[in-house]
């Protein structure tokens, strides 16, 4: 029981770290496009990167709800 709670907490922390590690570059790139530092086609790359970040975040949150560790596929 305690292992499942701990594994869920670890998965939630991984979800939070994923949001931070992917969200900050996306936001900074958006600002760079807004100020004309980089071309607008970078939005396509940001879209793919953001989509993958959302998939990772939702997978970690699913594991957190079920009490599964981030690197495992099933409960211990």
Secondary structure, DSSP 8 states (H G I E B T S, - for coil): -HHHHHHHHHHHHHHHHHHHHHHHHHHHHHHHHHTTSS-TTHHHHHHHHHHHHHHHHHHHHHHHHHT--TT-SS--
